[in-house]
């Protein structure tokens, strides 16, 4: 999911790469549980003692994902507040684009052609 301010986060169950929380910004994070669940099933099929270790990996991954979700900007806002914030950001972008086009049309910024 890409948020208006450029912050990117991946929803649980998809994504790749290794990310981290840096200064309140969330980079792309690997929140895929499928490989861990697959390892658990393989251990159960073999009657292996590694099942507890794999279950602990899953618990850790779930906790990390919870922390990532709770650190997301705007998670504490209601859907209505998020919608208003998104509308305000879209209005700002539209206004800035209009101003940019206006300034470009004034020919104050002649770009030499090479």
Secondary structure, 3 states (H helix, E strand, C coil): CECCCCCECCCCCCCCCCCCEECCEECCCCCCCHHHHHHHHHHHHCCCCCHHHHHHHHHHHHHHHHHHHHHCCCCCCCHHHHHHHHHHHHHHHHHHHHHHHHHHHCCCCCCCCC
